[in-house]
Amino acid sequence: MTADNSDPYKSKIAVITGGSRGIGYHVSSALVDRGTKVVIGSRKEEQGQKVAKEFNERLGREVAVFLRTDVTRYDDLKALFALAESKFGGVDYLCIFDIRKIAIMNAGVVGDKNTCGAFSPLNDENDMFIQNINIGGVIKGNKVALLHMAKQDKSGVIINTSSMAGLYTTKGTPQYNASKSAVNGWTAALNADVYSALNIRVNAVSPCYVETDILNDLPDEFSTRKMIELSSKSSMENCVSAFLHIIEDSNINGEILGVWPEPLGFRIEPKLPMHPELVPSKEILDYVPEYSEAQDKMNKEKAAEAIKRAGI
C-alpha cells in the first residue's frame, strides 16, 4: 500500500474525524498538500463533501473522500476505516477531531450550562454527554484504527486532540476538563500497550484557545466566551505544525504536545516525576524486560484475535 517509506507524507493515507472545520480542516489541508490522501469523517455532511471537493479540485486528482460519521458509534467508525481501505488501500495515520455545534472549543464538546458545570442538573444523560464524545469517541476511534493498522503489520500513528484544559485547571467547565484529562491518560496508557508490540505510536496535541470559526459557535450568554476573547491564542500554524511534527519524528510516542500562545510555539509537556521515595527494587527492575516482552506477545495475540472477531 505505501510506496515510499522514506517520505512521511507521500502515498500515505490519513483518517481524520472532524476534518471539515477548525484545526481538523487545516491539518487535512496540510496533509493533502504534502502528498497524503485523507478520509474525512464528520457529522456535517454538506461541509465535509465541500471540503473533499475543494481538496480534489486543488490537487487535480482524488486525494480526499468524505463519509458522514458519528464518532460515538462503532458502526460509523468501522465504515469510515473500511472506506479508507477500499478507496485508497489502508490507513497510516489517524487524527481525532470531533466537532458538534454546541458551545465548542478546538476539538470536542465544551458543553453548556446544562452539561458542563458543577451545579448542572442531576441528569444522567447530560452528565455523560461530554464524556461520550470527548473521551468515548477517542477510545472508539483509536480501537478501530488499531485493528486496521495492526492488520497491515506495519507502523502507524494515532494523534488525539486534547486541550490545555486537560493539563491545567480552568473555571466553569469541570466536565470538559475531566474529559480532556482522560484523553491524555488514555493516550499515554494506550501507547504503552501498542508501541513496542505493534509499532503504532499514540500521541496527543493539546492547544490553548485557537482562533477558528468554531469559537463563533459559543453563545453570548456562555460566561467563558469573554475569557476566550481576552485570552492569548495558539496560532493555527503552530497547531498544524505540532501534528506534522508528531508524524515526522518517529521518536515521539506516548507524549502530549502542548501548543502555546505566540511566541512560545509547541513543546512536549513534562510528565509528573516519580515520587523520590518510591524506588523500585532491583528484583522489579530485573523483571521489567521479561514482563514487557510477555505483555507485547500477549497484545500481539489479542490484536490478531480482535481483527478476526471484528471481521476486519
N, C-alpha and C positions, 0 to 999 in steps of 0.2 A: 504493500500500500504506500509506504513512504519511500520516495525515490532518492532523496538527498538527506542523509543523516548528519551532514556537516552544517547544514543551514537550519536554524531552529524554526523557520517560518515556511520556507519553500516546500510545497507539496504536503503540508501538514493540514490537519482538519481540527477545528475547534468547535465544540458545542458551547453555546453561550445562552444562558437563560437570562431574560431581562435585557437582551441586547438591542432593543429598539429605541431606547431612550437613555438620557443621562450618561453616566460613566460607561455603562454597558455598550451604548451606541459608539462612543469614542474608542473604546478598546476594540470593538468589532471592526471599525473603520481602519484603525491602525494595523490590525492583523491582515485584512484583505490587501491593503496597500503593500504589505511585505511578502505576499505570496501565499498566505494561509486561506483556505476555504472555511467559511463559517456556516454553522447551522444554528439559527436563532430561534429560541423558544420564548414565547411571551403570551400573556392573556390578551394583549392589544393587537388583534388580527390586522386591522387596517394599517396601523402604524408599522407593524412588523413586515407586512407584504411590501409596503412602501420603501422601507429601508433595504430589504433584499433586492428590490428592483433598482434602487439607487446604486448599490454596490456593483451589481451586474452590469449596468449601463456604464458606470465609471471605468470598469476594468475591461469592458468589451467582451466578456465571456461570463459563464455561470460560475460565480465564486461564492454565492450565498443562497440559501434557501430558508424558508420560514415555516414553522408549524405552531399553531396555537397550542399553548402548553400551560397547564396549572401545575406548578412545582410541588403542590401538596398531594398530587395523585401519581402513584406509581405507573398506572397505565399510560398517562400522558408522557411521563419521562421515558418510559420504555419505547414509546412510539417515536419520540424525538431522537433517541440514540439509534433506533432502527433506521430512521431516515438518514442519519449521518452515514451509516454503513451502506445502505442501498444506493444513495446518491453519490457519495464521494469515496466510499471504501473503508470507513472506520472512524476512529477518533483518537487524536493525540492529546488534546487539551480540553479541559472543562473549566469555564469561568462562570461562577454563580452570581448573577444579579437577579433580584426579583422586585418587581415594581407593581404596586397596587395603588389605585387612586384614592388614598385616604390618608391625609397628613403624612406625607412621605419624605424621608431623607435618603440621600445617596443610594442605598440599596436596601430593600426590605420595607418593613412597615414600622412606623413610629407609633401610630395609634391616635386616638382622640380621647376626650375626657371620659368616655365610657369604657375604654380599654387599656389605658396606659398608666393611670395614676394609682397611688397607694390607697386612695379613697374612692376609687371607681366602684360601681355597683357590684355586689357579690353575685356575679353571673358566671356560670361555668363556661359557657361558650365564649363570652367576651374575654375572659381571662386567658383562654388558650388561643385566641385569635392570632395574636402577635407571635407566640411561640410556634404555632403550627406552620407559619410561613417562614419566619426568620431563621429558626433552627430546624424545624421539621422539614422544610423544603431543601435546606442544605444537606441534611443527613440523607434524605431520599435521593437527591440528585447525585451525591457522592457515591452512594451504594450502587446505583445503576451504572454510573461511569466506571467504577472499579471493575465490574463484571466484563464490560466491553473492552477495557484496557487490558485486563488480565487474559482475556481470551486471545488477544493479539500477541501475547507473550513478548512484549517489548516495553520500553519506557513510556511513561505518561505523566502528565502534570495536571493537578487539580488546584484551582485558585478560588477560594471562597472570599466573598466580600463581607467584611465585618465593619467595625466602626470604632472610632476613638472612644465612643460611649461604652464599648466593651472593655476598655482599658482604664478609663478614668471616670470618676463619679460626676454625674450631672443631675440637676434638679428636674423634677417634673415628669420623667419618663422611666421609672424603675423597671417596668416590664421590658421595655425596649433595651435598656442597658443589660438586663439579665439575659435577653436573647442573644445579644452580641457577645457577651462574655462566654455564653455557651458555644457560640461559633468558634471562638478562639480555643476553648478547651477541646472541642471535637476535632478541630484541625490538627492540633499537636498530637492528640491521642491516636487519631487515625493514621497519621504519618508514621508513628512508632510501629504500628501494625503492618503497614504495607510497603514502606520504603525499602527496607532491606530484603523483604520477602519477594516483592513483585516489581521493584524498581519504579514505583509510582511515587512521585513527590507531591505532598499536600501542604499548601501554604495558604495564608490569608492576607488580604490587604485591608488596612483599617484607616480610612481617611477621616480627616476632620470635616466640617461643613464644606461643601463644594458648590460652586456657582453653576447650577444647572437649571433647566426649565422645571425640574421636579420640585424645586423649592417654591414655585408658584402655586403648587397644589396645597400648600399649608393654608388652612382657613385663617382669616384675620383674628378670630377670637382665640386661636390656639396660642397660649401665652409664650411658647417657645419661639414663635415667629420673630418677634422683635430681637430676642437674644441672637438668633441666627443672623438676622440682618446686620447687627452690630459687630458680630464676631469676625475675626480674620478667617479667610477661607483657604483651603487647599486648592491649588491650581489644577485644572483639568489635565494640563500637560504632565504634571508630576504624578497624578493618579494613573494615567495611562503608562507612564514610564515605570511605575512600580510593578504593574502587571507584566510588562515586557521584560523587566529586569529578572523577574522570577523565571520566566520562560527561558531566558538566555543563560542564566547562571545555574548550572546543574548541581552546584554545591548547596543551594538554598533548599532546605527541606525541613518541614515542621516549624516554620518561622511565621511571625506576624510582622508584616511591614507596615509601619505607621506612616501616613502621608500627612505632613505638617504644613501649616501656612508658610507662604514665602517669607524669607528666602531659605527656609530650612530644608525643603525637599522631603525625601523619604529616607527611612532608616529601618533596620531590623530592631524591633523593640526588645529590650533586655528582659530575660526571664528572671523570675524570682530565684534568688540563690538558695541552695540547700542550707538548712539550719546548721550553723558551725559545730554544734554539739552532736549532730546526728551523723556520725561517721560509720559507714558500712564496715562490717568486719572483713577480715582477709578471706574468710570462708565464703562470704557472699560475693566479694569481688572476683574470687577464683571461679565461682559458679556462673557468673554472668555470661561468658561466651557460650557455655553449654546450654544455658537457659534460652538465650537469644536464638541459637541455632534450632533448638526444638520448637520454639514459637514460630519461627519462619517456616519451618517444614509443615507445621500444623496449618498455618494460614494459607500456604500454597494448596494444600489438600482441601481446605474449606472453600477456597476460591473456585477450584475445579468443580466441587460438588454444587456450589451455588450457581455457577454458569449453567450446569446441566439442569438443575432444578428450575431455573428461570426460563429455560428454553432459548438462551441467547447464543 
